[in-house]
């Protein structure tokens, strides 16, 4: 087994580190967090690097599918600001991967080049007030009237709906009792008549604000049905396919980015802060904390990268992606809190980034399937393999 990074990934990481320092300085990241602002101009500059095409085939202007490289991009951007990394996911993953996997040829030709150029973001319209992990219970409905789909219902925790170009909306297209057999995906423009978006104030993940979305007799053309006619009542298969596995990896990569930033800041502080005539990093208790944090981050990256490799090879990986999501996000929370402990009072004030790391990290074990859901997945899949 060879764990060396490929030259392509190493070069990509170097380019992203320079990009982050140039286009995403700490002062800007703090400002985006305070204003809950999405810096669209930075997103467009990401397009110039080509990284928005890492989930898109070359015939549509992309670089070809590379899930590991995509996770590296998410990780590096998340080290500085989720206001950039989450919209990157909304483009490369929510839009790029889903249309590449599930879209018609016409949808691919129309939408995929716009993702590569930085002109298209999707928000996920999955969760509802009464449907969280149990997405087969969604109540938002789409009814067909000739060449028009009429949508009624509501979505909750729809992050980035206010900055997206389409809401990738899971709808029921048949009797509720059939659950898995009558779900479909529809692309709904947020500015369509009948769509109401309300921001939900949350602790962290600023820039792609989470929202409530209400659909009141919203009409979209049948061309917005993902997968065309073959996509009618095929939404469950689209939902639990490769896209769901990669979504777990996306959140894991965010968590690792946050954890790496927290570790770096804690390490720097420990070498600078002096108490009792020496730096606090000379105290064994602090050294042990840093060593544990370093080990946790290293292990989380190995689990994520192996799962990403499996996903890229299109091998069965639902258990491995759940393990990566579970482990990396819990590491993120633990490392961010330990960073705050090492910084002491400075870790609690908004002038230091440690406070933001904690707010962002606390969300990671929740979104993309909670840690409890991942443990359920891991047990069921492991039991089935025995």
DRENDO-1510 file (C-alpha; in Angstrom, 1 decimal, always signed):
<recs>
REC; n; res; u; v; w
REC; 1; UNK; +0.0; +0.0; +0.0 .
REC; 2; UNK; +1.4; +3.4; -1.0 .
REC; 3; UNK; +0.2; +6.4; +1.0 .
REC; 4; UNK; +2.2; +9.0; -0.9 .
REC; 5; UNK; +0.2; +11.9; -2.2 .
REC; 6; UNK; +0.1; +12.0; -6.0 .
REC; 7; UNK; +2.0; +14.9; -7.7 .
REC; 8; UNK; -1.4; +16.3; -8.8 .
REC; 9; UNK; -2.7; +16.4; -5.2 .
REC; 10; UNK; +0.5; +17.9; -3.8 .
REC; 11; UNK; +0.5; +20.6; -6.5 .
REC; 12; UNK; -3.2; +21.2; -5.9 .
REC; 13; UNK; -2.6; +21.6; -2.2 .
REC; 14; UNK; +0.3; +24.0; -2.7 .
REC; 15; UNK; -1.9; +26.1; -5.1 .
REC; 16; UNK; -4.7; +26.2; -2.6 .
REC; 17; UNK; -2.5; +27.3; +0.3 .
REC; 18; UNK; -1.3; +30.2; -1.8 .
REC; 19; UNK; -4.9; +31.0; -2.8 .
REC; 20; UNK; -6.1; +31.0; +0.8 .
REC; 21; UNK; -3.4; +33.4; +1.9 .
REC; 22; UNK; -3.9; +35.7; -1.0 .
REC; 23; UNK; -7.7; +35.7; -1.4 .
REC; 24; UNK; -8.9; +34.6; +2.1 .
REC; 25; UNK; -6.9; +36.5; +4.7 .
REC; 26; UNK; -7.9; +36.0; +8.3 .
REC; 27; UNK; -9.3; +39.5; +8.5 .
REC; 28; UNK; -11.6; +38.7; +5.6 .
REC; 29; UNK; -12.7; +35.4; +7.1 .
REC; 30; UNK; -13.6; +37.1; +10.3 .
REC; 31; UNK; -15.6; +39.7; +8.4 .
REC; 32; UNK; -17.5; +37.1; +6.4 .
REC; 33; UNK; -18.4; +35.3; +9.6 .
REC; 34; UNK; -19.7; +38.5; +11.3 .
REC; 35; UNK; -21.8; +39.5; +8.3 .
REC; 36; UNK; -22.9; +36.0; +7.4 .
REC; 37; UNK; -21.6; +36.9; +4.0 .
REC; 38; UNK; -20.8; +34.7; +0.9 .
REC; 39; UNK; -17.8; +36.3; -1.0 .
REC; 40; UNK; -18.9; +35.4; -4.5 .
REC; 41; UNK; -15.9; +37.1; -6.0 .
REC; 42; UNK; -13.6; +34.6; -4.2 .
REC; 43; UNK; -15.8; +31.7; -5.5 .
REC; 44; UNK; -15.3; +33.0; -9.1 .
REC; 45; UNK; -11.6; +33.1; -8.5 .
REC; 46; UNK; -11.7; +29.4; -7.5 .
REC; 47; UNK; -13.1; +28.7; -10.9 .
REC; 48; UNK; -9.9; +30.2; -12.4 .
REC; 49; UNK; -8.0; +27.5; -10.5 .
REC; 50; UNK; -10.1; +24.9; -12.2 .
REC; 51; UNK; -11.0; +23.2; -9.0 .
REC; 52; UNK; -14.8; +23.5; -9.6 .
REC; 53; UNK; -14.3; +21.0; -12.4 .
REC; 54; UNK; -13.0; +18.2; -10.2 .
REC; 55; UNK; -16.3; +16.3; -10.2 .
REC; 56; UNK; -17.2; +17.0; -13.9 .
REC; 57; UNK; -16.1; +15.1; -17.0 .
REC; 58; UNK; -13.8; +16.7; -19.5 .
REC; 59; UNK; -16.4; +16.7; -22.2 .
REC; 60; UNK; -18.4; +19.3; -20.2 .
REC; 61; UNK; -15.3; +21.4; -19.4 .
REC; 62; UNK; -14.3; +19.8; -16.2 .
REC; 63; UNK; -11.0; +18.0; -15.1 .
REC; 64; UNK; -12.6; +14.6; -14.7 .
REC; 65; UNK; -13.9; +12.9; -11.5 .
REC; 66; UNK; -11.4; +13.0; -8.7 .
REC; 67; UNK; -13.1; +12.6; -5.3 .
REC; 68; UNK; -9.9; +12.7; -3.3 .
REC; 69; UNK; -8.7; +15.9; -4.9 .
REC; 70; UNK; -12.2; +17.4; -4.2 .
REC; 71; UNK; -11.9; +16.5; -0.5 .
REC; 72; UNK; -8.4; +18.2; -0.4 .
REC; 73; UNK; -10.0; +21.4; -1.8 .
REC; 74; UNK; -12.7; +21.3; +0.8 .
REC; 75; UNK; -10.2; +20.6; +3.6 .
REC; 76; UNK; -7.8; +23.5; +2.6 .
REC; 77; UNK; -10.6; +26.0; +2.1 .
REC; 78; UNK; -12.2; +25.0; +5.4 .
REC; 79; UNK; -9.0; +25.7; +7.3 .
REC; 80; UNK; -9.8; +29.4; +6.7 .
REC; 81; UNK; -13.5; +29.9; +6.1 .
REC; 82; UNK; -16.7; +27.9; +5.6 .
REC; 83; UNK; -18.0; +30.9; +3.8 .
REC; 84; UNK; -16.0; +29.7; +0.8 .
REC; 85; UNK; -15.7; +26.0; +1.4 .
REC; 86; UNK; -19.5; +25.3; +1.7 .
REC; 87; UNK; -20.4; +27.2; -1.5 .
REC; 88; UNK; -17.6; +25.3; -3.2 .
REC; 89; UNK; -19.5; +22.1; -2.1 .
REC; 90; UNK; -22.7; +23.6; -3.3 .
REC; 91; UNK; -21.2; +23.9; -6.8 .
REC; 92; UNK; -18.8; +21.0; -7.2 .
REC; 93; UNK; -20.7; +18.4; -5.3 .
REC; 94; UNK; -24.4; +19.3; -4.8 .
REC; 95; UNK; -24.6; +20.6; -8.4 .
REC; 96; UNK; -21.7; +18.9; -10.3 .
REC; 97; UNK; -21.9; +15.4; -8.9 .
REC; 98; UNK; -25.7; +15.1; -8.8 .
REC; 99; UNK; -26.2; +16.4; -12.4 .
REC; 100; UNK; -23.3; +14.2; -13.6 .
REC; 101; UNK; -24.8; +11.2; -11.9 .
REC; 102; UNK; -28.5; +11.7; -12.4 .
REC; 103; UNK; -29.1; +14.4; -15.0 .
REC; 104; UNK; -30.2; +14.0; -18.6 .
REC; 105; UNK; -27.8; +14.7; -21.4 .
REC; 106; UNK; -29.5; +18.0; -22.0 .
REC; 107; UNK; -29.2; +18.9; -18.3 .
REC; 108; UNK; -25.6; +18.0; -18.3 .
REC; 109; UNK; -24.8; +20.1; -21.4 .
REC; 110; UNK; -26.7; +23.1; -20.0 .
REC; 111; UNK; -25.6; +23.0; -16.3 .
REC; 112; UNK; -22.2; +21.4; -16.0 .
REC; 113; UNK; -20.2; +24.0; -17.9 .
REC; 114; UNK; -21.8; +26.7; -15.7 .
REC; 115; UNK; -20.6; +24.9; -12.6 .
REC; 116; UNK; -17.0; +24.8; -13.9 .
REC; 117; UNK; -17.1; +28.6; -14.7 .
REC; 118; UNK; -18.3; +29.4; -11.2 .
REC; 119; UNK; -21.8; +30.5; -12.3 .
REC; 120; UNK; -24.0; +27.9; -10.6 .
REC; 121; UNK; -24.7; +26.8; -7.1 .
REC; 122; UNK; -27.2; +24.3; -5.8 .
REC; 123; UNK; -28.7; +24.2; -2.3 .
REC; 124; UNK; -30.1; +20.9; -0.9 .
REC; 125; UNK; -33.8; +21.0; -0.3 .
REC; 126; UNK; -34.1; +17.7; +1.6 .
REC; 127; UNK; -34.9; +18.2; +5.3 .
REC; 128; UNK; -38.4; +19.2; +6.4 .
REC; 129; UNK; -39.9; +20.3; +9.8 .
REC; 130; UNK; -41.1; +16.6; +10.3 .
REC; 131; UNK; -38.5; +14.8; +8.2 .
REC; 132; UNK; -34.8; +14.9; +9.2 .
REC; 133; UNK; -32.9; +11.6; +8.9 .
REC; 134; UNK; -36.2; +9.9; +7.7 .
REC; 135; UNK; -36.2; +11.5; +4.3 .
REC; 136; UNK; -38.6; +8.9; +2.9 .
REC; 137; UNK; -41.3; +10.8; +5.0 .
REC; 138; UNK; -41.0; +14.1; +3.1 .
REC; 139; UNK; -44.4; +15.8; +2.5 .
REC; 140; UNK; -43.4; +18.5; +0.0 .
REC; 141; UNK; -45.3; +17.5; -3.2 .
REC; 142; UNK; -45.0; +18.0; -6.9 .
REC; 143; UNK; -48.0; +17.4; -9.2 .
REC; 144; UNK; -47.7; +17.3; -12.9 .
REC; 145; UNK; -49.9; +19.5; -15.1 .
REC; 146; UNK; -48.9; +19.0; -18.7 .
REC; 147; UNK; -45.4; +20.4; -19.1 .
REC; 148; UNK; -45.5; +22.1; -15.7 .
REC; 149; UNK; -44.7; +20.8; -12.2 .
REC; 150; UNK; -46.6; +22.5; -9.3 .
REC; 151; UNK; -44.8; +22.3; -5.9 .
REC; 152; UNK; -46.2; +22.8; -2.5 .
REC; 153; UNK; -44.6; +22.3; +0.9 .
REC; 154; UNK; -41.6; +23.4; +3.0 .
REC; 155; UNK; -38.0; +22.6; +3.6 .
REC; 156; UNK; -36.0; +23.3; +6.8 .
REC; 157; UNK; -32.3; +23.8; +7.3 .
REC; 158; UNK; -31.8; +24.5; +3.6 .
REC; 159; UNK; -28.3; +25.9; +3.8 .
REC; 160; UNK; -27.4; +28.4; +1.1 .
REC; 161; UNK; -30.9; +28.7; -0.5 .
REC; 162; UNK; -30.5; +32.5; -0.5 .
REC; 163; UNK; -27.3; +32.4; -2.6 .
REC; 164; UNK; -28.1; +29.4; -4.8 .
REC; 165; UNK; -29.3; +29.3; -8.4 .
REC; 166; UNK; -31.4; +26.2; -7.8 .
REC; 167; UNK; -32.7; +24.3; -4.8 .
REC; 168; UNK; -32.2; +20.6; -5.5 .
REC; 169; UNK; -35.6; +19.7; -4.0 .
REC; 170; UNK; -36.7; +16.3; -2.9 .
REC; 171; UNK; -40.5; +16.0; -3.5 .
REC; 172; UNK; -43.2; +13.4; -3.2 .
REC; 173; UNK; -44.8; +12.5; -6.5 .
REC; 174; UNK; -47.2; +9.8; -5.5 .
REC; 175; UNK; -49.1; +8.3; -2.5 .
REC; 176; UNK; -47.4; +8.9; +0.9 .
REC; 177; UNK; -47.8; +5.3; +2.0 .
REC; 178; UNK; -45.5; +4.1; -0.8 .
REC; 179; UNK; -42.6; +6.2; +0.7 .
REC; 180; UNK; -39.5; +5.1; -1.2 .
REC; 181; UNK; -41.2; +4.5; -4.5 .
REC; 182; UNK; -42.6; +7.9; -5.3 .
REC; 183; UNK; -39.9; +10.5; -4.7 .
REC; 184; UNK; -38.4; +12.7; -7.3 .
REC; 185; UNK; -35.9; +15.6; -7.5 .
REC; 186; UNK; -36.8; +18.9; -9.0 .
REC; 187; UNK; -34.6; +22.0; -9.7 .
REC; 188; UNK; -36.4; +25.0; -8.2 .
REC; 189; UNK; -35.1; +28.5; -8.7 .
REC; 190; UNK; -35.2; +30.4; -5.4 .
REC; 191; UNK; -36.6; +33.5; -7.1 .
REC; 192; UNK; -39.5; +31.6; -8.7 .
REC; 193; UNK; -43.0; +33.0; -7.8 .
REC; 194; UNK; -44.3; +31.3; -4.7 .
REC; 195; UNK; -40.9; +30.6; -3.1 .
REC; 196; UNK; -40.3; +32.2; +0.3 .
REC; 197; UNK; -36.9; +32.0; +2.0 .
REC; 198; UNK; -36.4; +32.9; +5.7 .
REC; 199; UNK; -33.0; +32.9; +7.3 .
REC; 200; UNK; -32.5; +30.9; +10.5 .
REC; 201; UNK; -30.0; +32.4; +12.8 .
REC; 202; UNK; -27.4; +29.7; +13.8 .
REC; 203; UNK; -24.2; +29.6; +15.8 .
REC; 204; UNK; -21.8; +28.8; +12.9 .
REC; 205; UNK; -21.3; +28.0; +9.3 .
REC; 206; UNK; -21.7; +31.6; +8.3 .
REC; 207; UNK; -21.7; +32.6; +4.6 .
REC; 208; UNK; -24.1; +29.9; +3.4 .
REC; 209; UNK; -26.8; +30.8; +5.9 .
REC; 210; UNK; -29.3; +28.1; +6.7 .
REC; 211; UNK; -32.9; +28.8; +5.9 .
REC; 212; UNK; -36.5; +27.8; +5.9 .
REC; 213; UNK; -38.0; +27.5; +2.4 .
REC; 214; UNK; -41.7; +27.5; +1.6 .
REC; 215; UNK; -43.2; +26.5; -1.7 .
REC; 216; UNK; -46.7; +27.8; -2.4 .
REC; 217; UNK; -48.0; +26.6; -5.8 .
REC; 218; UNK; -44.5; +27.1; -7.3 .
REC; 219; UNK; -44.5; +26.2; -11.0 .
REC; 220; UNK; -41.4; +25.0; -12.8 .
REC; 221; UNK; -41.1; +23.4; -16.3 .
REC; 222; UNK; -41.0; +19.6; -16.6 .
REC; 223; UNK; -37.4; +20.1; -17.9 .
REC; 224; UNK; -36.4; +20.8; -14.3 .
REC; 225; UNK; -37.2; +17.3; -13.3 .
REC; 226; UNK; -33.8; +15.8; -12.6 .
REC; 227; UNK; -33.3; +12.8; -14.9 .
REC; 228; UNK; -36.2; +13.7; -17.2 .
REC; 229; UNK; -39.0; +11.2; -17.5 .
REC; 230; UNK; -36.8; +8.5; -16.2 .
REC; 231; UNK; -36.4; +10.5; -13.0 .
REC; 232; UNK; -40.1; +10.5; -12.1 .
REC; 233; UNK; -40.5; +8.5; -8.9 .
REC; 234; UNK; -36.7; +7.6; -9.1 .
REC; 235; UNK; -35.6; +10.1; -6.4 .
REC; 236; UNK; -34.8; +7.5; -3.7 .
REC; 237; UNK; -32.3; +5.8; -5.9 .
REC; 238; UNK; -30.7; +9.1; -6.7 .
REC; 239; UNK; -30.7; +10.1; -3.0 .
REC; 240; UNK; -29.0; +6.9; -1.6 .
REC; 241; UNK; -26.5; +6.5; -4.5 .
REC; 242; UNK; -23.0; +7.8; -4.7 .
REC; 243; UNK; -24.0; +11.3; -3.9 .
REC; 244; UNK; -25.0; +10.4; -0.4 .
REC; 245; UNK; -21.7; +8.7; +0.3 .
REC; 246; UNK; -19.8; +11.7; -1.0 .
REC; 247; UNK; -21.9; +14.1; +1.1 .
REC; 248; UNK; -20.6; +12.3; +4.2 .
REC; 249; UNK; -17.1; +12.8; +3.0 .
REC; 250; UNK; -17.7; +16.5; +2.3 .
REC; 251; UNK; -18.6; +17.1; +5.9 .
REC; 252; UNK; -15.7; +15.0; +7.1 .
REC; 253; UNK; -13.4; +17.1; +5.0 .
REC; 254; UNK; -14.8; +20.3; +6.4 .
REC; 255; UNK; -14.3; +18.9; +9.9 .
REC; 256; UNK; -10.7; +18.1; +9.2 .
REC; 257; UNK; -10.0; +21.5; +7.8 .
REC; 258; UNK; -11.4; +23.1; +11.0 .
REC; 259; UNK; -9.4; +20.7; +13.1 .
REC; 260; UNK; -6.1; +21.5; +11.3 .
REC; 261; UNK; -6.7; +25.2; +11.7 .
REC; 262; UNK; -7.4; +24.8; +15.4 .
REC; 263; UNK; -4.3; +22.6; +15.8 .
REC; 264; UNK; -2.1; +25.1; +14.0 .
REC; 265; UNK; -3.4; +28.0; +16.1 .
REC; 266; UNK; -3.0; +26.1; +19.4 .
REC; 267; UNK; +0.5; +25.1; +18.5 .
REC; 268; UNK; +1.5; +28.7; +17.6 .
REC; 269; UNK; +0.0; +30.0; +20.7 .
REC; 270; UNK; +1.8; +27.4; +22.9 .
REC; 271; UNK; +5.1; +28.5; +21.5 .
REC; 272; UNK; +4.5; +32.2; +22.0 .
REC; 273; UNK; +2.5; +32.5; +25.3 .
REC; 274; UNK; +4.8; +32.8; +28.3 .
REC; 275; UNK; +3.8; +32.1; +31.8 .
REC; 276; UNK; +6.0; +31.5; +34.9 .
REC; 277; UNK; +9.2; +32.3; +32.9 .
REC; 278; UNK; +8.7; +30.0; +30.0 .
REC; 279; UNK; +6.4; +29.3; +27.1 .
REC; 280; UNK; +3.3; +27.2; +27.9 .
REC; 281; UNK; +4.4; +24.7; +25.3 .
REC; 282; UNK; +7.3; +23.7; +27.6 .
REC; 283; UNK; +4.8; +22.3; +30.1 .
REC; 284; UNK; +4.2; +18.6; +29.6 .
REC; 285; UNK; +0.5; +18.9; +30.0 .
REC; 286; UNK; +0.3; +21.2; +26.9 .
REC; 287; UNK; +2.7; +19.0; +25.0 .
REC; 288; UNK; +0.4; +16.0; +25.6 .
REC; 289; UNK; -2.6; +17.9; +24.4 .
REC; 290; UNK; -0.9; +18.9; +21.2 .
REC; 291; UNK; +0.3; +15.4; +20.6 .
REC; 292; UNK; -3.1; +14.0; +21.0 .
REC; 293; UNK; -4.6; +16.6; +18.7 .
REC; 294; UNK; -2.0; +15.9; +16.1 .
REC; 295; UNK; -2.6; +12.2; +16.3 .
REC; 296; UNK; -6.4; +12.6; +16.0 .
REC; 297; UNK; -6.1; +14.8; +12.9 .
REC; 298; UNK; -3.7; +12.5; +11.2 .
REC; 299; UNK; -5.9; +9.5; +11.8 .
REC; 300; UNK; -9.0; +11.3; +10.6 .
REC; 301; UNK; -7.3; +12.3; +7.3 .
REC; 302; UNK; -6.3; +8.7; +6.7 .
REC; 303; UNK; -9.8; +7.5; +7.2 .
REC; 304; UNK; -11.2; +10.2; +5.0 .
REC; 305; UNK; -8.7; +9.7; +2.2 .
REC; 306; UNK; -9.2; +5.9; +2.1 .
REC; 307; UNK; -13.0; +6.3; +1.9 .
REC; 308; UNK; -12.6; +9.0; -0.8 .
REC; 309; UNK; -10.4; +6.6; -2.8 .
REC; 310; UNK; -13.1; +3.9; -2.6 .
REC; 311; UNK; -15.8; +6.4; -3.7 .
REC; 312; UNK; -13.7; +7.5; -6.6 .
REC; 313; UNK; -13.2; +3.9; -7.7 .
REC; 314; UNK; -17.0; +3.5; -7.5 .
REC; 315; UNK; -16.5; +0.6; -5.0 .
REC; 316; UNK; -19.0; -0.1; -2.3 .
REC; 317; UNK; -18.1; +2.3; +0.5 .
REC; 318; UNK; -21.2; +3.2; +2.5 .
REC; 319; UNK; -19.7; +1.8; +5.8 .
REC; 320; UNK; -16.3; +3.5; +5.1 .
REC; 321; UNK; -17.9; +6.9; +4.4 .
REC; 322; UNK; -20.0; +6.6; +7.5 .
REC; 323; UNK; -16.8; +5.8; +9.5 .
REC; 324; UNK; -15.0; +8.8; +8.0 .
REC; 325; UNK; -17.9; +11.1; +8.7 .
REC; 326; UNK; -18.3; +9.9; +12.3 .
REC; 327; UNK; -14.7; +9.9; +13.2 .
REC; 328; UNK; -13.6; +13.1; +11.4 .
REC; 329; UNK; -16.4; +15.2; +12.7 .
REC; 330; UNK; -16.0; +14.0; +16.3 .
REC; 331; UNK; -12.3; +14.8; +16.0 .
REC; 332; UNK; -13.1; +18.2; +14.7 .
REC; 333; UNK; -15.2; +19.0; +17.7 .
REC; 334; UNK; -12.7; +17.6; +20.2 .
REC; 335; UNK; -9.7; +19.4; +18.6 .
REC; 336; UNK; -11.5; +22.7; +18.4 .
REC; 337; UNK; -12.5; +22.5; +22.0 .
REC; 338; UNK; -9.0; +21.6; +23.0 .
REC; 339; UNK; -7.6; +24.5; +21.1 .
REC; 340; UNK; -10.0; +26.8; +23.0 .
REC; 341; UNK; -8.7; +25.2; +26.3 .
REC; 342; UNK; -5.1; +25.9; +25.4 .
REC; 343; UNK; -5.8; +29.5; +24.4 .
REC; 344; UNK; -7.7; +30.0; +27.7 .
REC; 345; UNK; -9.7; +33.2; +27.8 .
REC; 346; UNK; -8.3; +34.2; +24.4 .
REC; 347; UNK; -10.1; +31.2; +22.9 .
REC; 348; UNK; -13.4; +32.5; +24.1 .
REC; 349; UNK; -13.3; +36.0; +22.5 .
REC; 350; UNK; -14.2; +36.9; +19.0 .
REC; 351; UNK; -10.8; +38.6; +18.2 .
REC; 352; UNK; -9.3; +35.1; +18.0 .
REC; 353; UNK; -10.4; +32.5; +15.4 .
REC; 354; UNK; -10.6; +29.7; +18.0 .
REC; 355; UNK; -14.1; +30.9; +19.0 .
REC; 356; UNK; -15.3; +30.4; +15.4 .
REC; 357; UNK; -13.6; +27.0; +15.1 .
REC; 358; UNK; -15.7; +25.8; +18.1 .
REC; 359; UNK; -19.0; +27.2; +16.7 .
REC; 360; UNK; -18.3; +25.6; +13.3 .
REC; 361; UNK; -17.0; +22.3; +14.7 .
REC; 362; UNK; -20.1; +21.8; +16.9 .
REC; 363; UNK; -22.2; +21.6; +13.8 .
REC; 364; UNK; -20.2; +18.9; +12.0 .
REC; 365; UNK; -21.4; +15.8; +13.9 .
REC; 366; UNK; -25.0; +17.0; +13.1 .
REC; 367; UNK; -25.2; +17.8; +9.4 .
REC; 368; UNK; -24.9; +15.3; +6.7 .
REC; 369; UNK; -26.4; +12.6; +8.9 .
REC; 370; UNK; -25.8; +12.8; +12.7 .
REC; 371; UNK; -23.2; +10.7; +14.5 .
REC; 372; UNK; -26.0; +8.5; +15.8 .
REC; 373; UNK; -27.1; +7.9; +12.2 .
REC; 374; UNK; -23.6; +7.0; +11.1 .
REC; 375; UNK; -23.2; +4.6; +14.0 .
REC; 376; UNK; -26.5; +2.9; +12.9 .
REC; 377; UNK; -25.2; +2.7; +9.3 .
REC; 378; UNK; -21.9; +1.2; +10.4 .
REC; 379; UNK; -23.4; -1.4; +12.6 .
REC; 380; UNK; -26.0; -2.5; +10.0 .
REC; 381; UNK; -23.5; -2.7; +7.2 .
REC; 382; UNK; -20.9; -4.5; +9.3 .
REC; 383; UNK; -23.5; -7.0; +10.6 .
REC; 384; UNK; -24.6; -7.7; +7.0 .
REC; 385; UNK; -21.0; -8.5; +6.0 .
REC; 386; UNK; -20.5; -11.0; +8.8 .
</recs>
